[in-house]
Amino acid sequence: MPIAHATTPRPCRRRHYLHRYWQLPVIWLRCVVWIIISAAATSTSADNFLSKQLRSTLTQANPTLYTTIGEREQATNPLEPTLRAVKFWRRVAPIVIHYKFTEGWLKVADKKKRYDTWEKLHATHAPTGLKCILELRGLFVKIGQVMSSRADFIPRQYVNVFSELQDSVPPWETDRVKRIVQHSLMDSQGLAIEDVFESFDEVLGSASIGQVHKAKLTPEFGGETVAVKVMHPNAETRFRNDFKIFRTLCKVALPGWDPILRELEMQMMTEFDYTNEGQNLLQVGKNMAKSPYANKVKVPHPMLDLCSKNLLVMEYLEGKKLATSIEEKLSSILGGDKLMARKVLKAKQKALFESKHSGNQKKGFLKDLNDILGESNISMSVLEKAAKARKLMAMTRDARNKLSLLLDATGHQIFNDGLYNGDPHPGNILVLECGRLGLIDYGQTRSLTKHDRLALAAVVCALGRKTIDIHEITAAMNEFGFHSRDNNEENIAKFAALYFDSDAAGKRLGYATPQKYLQHLNSIDPMVEVPDPAVFVARTSFLFRGLGALLQQQLHTSQHWKKHAKIAIDAKGEDLQLYNLGMKPITDE
């Protein structure tokens, strides 16, 4: 009957066909990628077998040949870049397609539906992303580390999953690393590894370019405990190829990242000579020693005589990551329950960066305390609650003080010294046993000219004023080298705030991430010129805001840096005088 046909649930059928339709490109892509992988694997399987047999024979004859032959073999393997690209896109392409399709059909969905769908999508794909990173390593580990430190920028599911990349990347075998050290010492010093190191065992951390071991020097070299950073074989070549892959991903899925990616590539490709990092550590250490923070922060001292292109020997700093230290303190307050402490911190983090009002809505301390103590507060006496409240307040105050110290020390490096760490992710910040902050990993040290420091200082001072002057901010941005298509002053001021202050304006407008807000600003009046020195300062600001979110604090970096910026402007023309935050100037000798 016609009426029966009229009651057929056609929308459900359309959704069913739509669901099948969007799966087709994913299935097709996987089939194509699998054919490519199979062909490549088939064509090289015999060569790989013979190569392994040859390596085994030569290694038995002379063990020291293994590293040299292995590096040469990988460096000259023409298929490695292609195979890495295939492996990457095999995992990532279906994710990109899924996100793009979901973004399209969610435009007609209600707010709750959009939120629930994105939450489910992030939870589904975050583990796959981590799996891809750990399989490929190289540049992708570095990108994952940056993502894991941007809790206000990246969905929390990715932040939580990628956080293990801060210092838990599976390390290379110690014997293999020792062979690299042996080869390096023999080439540069004519020494065997046992001549220099009495012990060389514990892995302190493994990352994208290399890994760090704890070792003890022989008496002839001082006998002290040191940290030894060893570069992975072929890391430089692999990074260059990985940047090509990631550049393509940005064009497809991350528009607006091109200038940031270009500067990131330029800087990161300077990391492949550890003698440079040793010199950076030495200079930054000297700068900090004559700064107001000499007794509050510590930079490891390098032993340049033992350093080479792929080997860095430096002072060992005993301590824990800043975020780990805070988690352990909260765990102690909760009676040693580490899982509960981690759950509380993640819940607070989620509440902070999902707030539409930039974290300004507060429930009150007593409600916060009840949430943290959970069900256990039912049986607690008033005195017990008061004692825990005091400990929580002390812990919060200590975390804020440490974060403030970190921002101040970095502000001093940027505006006073013109030499700072462009990669201050959470794994590079330690709380030492002596109470000081340990600042490690200066592979991405950035330098600023006097013009750059003063131009940046003018921008930060303008952003830090109680009454914002859009014209002043725009003039300072133009002087620094920022130029937009239409010179829309209001839009340029918003760019300045996003780069060097806070993501709050985007959140108030309903943009879930700074990336979405950046796209919005570019749609109004795109930036056509972004000065290279600004990119890494902005990245440092973003990383600190992410660290603040991990520690449950909403940061405005211009508020912390404006005093250092003002000192730099006041000292203009006074020829390299170092000011001690308003105290008597110390002349740089």
C-alpha positions, 0 to 999 in steps of 0.5 A: 500500500502507498501508505505503508511505503510512506512510513518506511524509515528512510532517514535511517536507511540514508544514515546506513548508506552514509555510514557504508559510504564513508568507510569505502575510502578507508577500505580502499586506502588500506588495500592500496597501502597493503599492496605497496607494503607487500611489494616492497617487503617481497622485493627486499626480503632476500636482500635483508636475509643475506644482509643479516647473515653477512652482519652476523659473520662480520660481527663475530670476526670483529664486534666493533664493526657492527655499529659502523656497518649497521649505520652505513647500511641504513644510511644507504638503504634507498627504501627506508624513507619510502617504507617509513612513509608507507607505515605512517600513512597506513596508520594515519590516513584512516584517522585523518579521513575519519576526522575530516568526515566527522567534522563535516557531518557534525556541522548539523549536529547539536552541541551535546552530540558534537561533544560526545562524538569528538570525545569518542573519536579522540579516545579511539584514535589516540592509542593508534597515534601512540602506536605509530609514534613508537613504531617509527620514532624519529621526528614523530616522538618529538612531535608527540612530546610537544603534543603531550605538553599542550593540555590546553591545545591537544585533546586530553585523550591524546595528552594522557596517552602521549604523556609517556613519551616524555621519558618512557620511549623504549630505549635502544639496547645498552650494548648497542649504545656502548658500541656507539660510545666506544666508537666515538671515544676512539675516534675523538680521544683515542680512548676505550670506553673502559678508560673513561667510564667505570660503570655505564648502565642505567637508562635515564631516558630515551627520546627522539634523537638519542638516549641518556645513561647514568654512568660513573667516570674513572678516577683518572677523569674525576670519578664523579657520576655523570649523565651521558647522552648518546645519539641514535644511529642515522637520527639526522637522515631519518629526521629530514625524511620525517619532516617531508612526511609531516609537512604533507600531513600539515597540508592535509590536516593542519593548515596554518602550521607551515611557518611553525613547521619551517622554523621547527625544522630549521632549529631541530636540524641543528640538534645533531651535533652534541658539541653545540649543545655542550657549548650551549649548556656552558653559556646558559650555565654561566648566564644563570650563575650571575642571574637573580636565580643562581641559587634557585635553578641549576643547569648541568655543567658539560665536560667538553673534553669528552663530548663529540658530535654524537656524545655528550657527557655532563653533570648528573642532576638528581631529581624528579620531573616537576609534574611527577613531584606534584603527583607524588605530593598529592598521593601522600596527602591521599594516603599513598593512593597514586592512582587516585592522585593521578585521577584527580590531577587529570580531572582538574586538568580536564575541567581547566582546559574545557572551561569556556571561561578560561578557567575563571569559574571556581567552585570554592575551596571546600567543594574542591577539597571534597572532590579531591578527598572523595568518598574517604571524607565521609569518615574524616573528622574536622581536624583530619580534614583541616590537616589535609586542607593545609597540606593541599594549600601548601602543595598548590602554593609550592606548585605555583611558586615553582612554575612562577620561578620557571617562567621568571628564569626563562623570561630572564634568559629571553629578554636579558641574555638573549639565549634560552631553551626553545624546547622546555617540555615537562620532561626537561624540568626537574625538581632537584633533591636540594629544592632547586629546579633543574633545567636540562636538554639545551639541544634547541637553544635559541638566540635573539639579537638585541633588536629582536629582544627589544621588539619582543619586549615592546609586544609583551609590555603592551600585552601586559598593561591593564588597559589594552591599547590595540594600536600600541600592540599592532605597532610593536608587532609590525616593528618585530616583523609581523605583517598581515594582509589587510593590517587589521589592527584588532586582529593583529592584537589578537594574534599577539595575545595568542602567540605571547600571552594566552588562549583565553580569547579563543575559549571565550568565543567557543573555539575548542583549541588554539588551532581552531582559533588561529584558523578563525583569525587567519580567515579574517586577516591572515598573517603574511609575514611571521618573523623567525625569532618569534616562532620559538618564543611563541612555542615556548609560551605555548609549552608553558601554558600547556605545563600550566594546564598539566599543573592545573593553572591557567597562565598568561605568559605576558604577565610573568614576562612583562617585568623582564621585558620592561627591564630590557627596554629600560636598559636600552642603550646601556651596553650589555648591563645585567639588571637584577630585577630592579636591584643594583645592575651587575656589569657583565665582565 
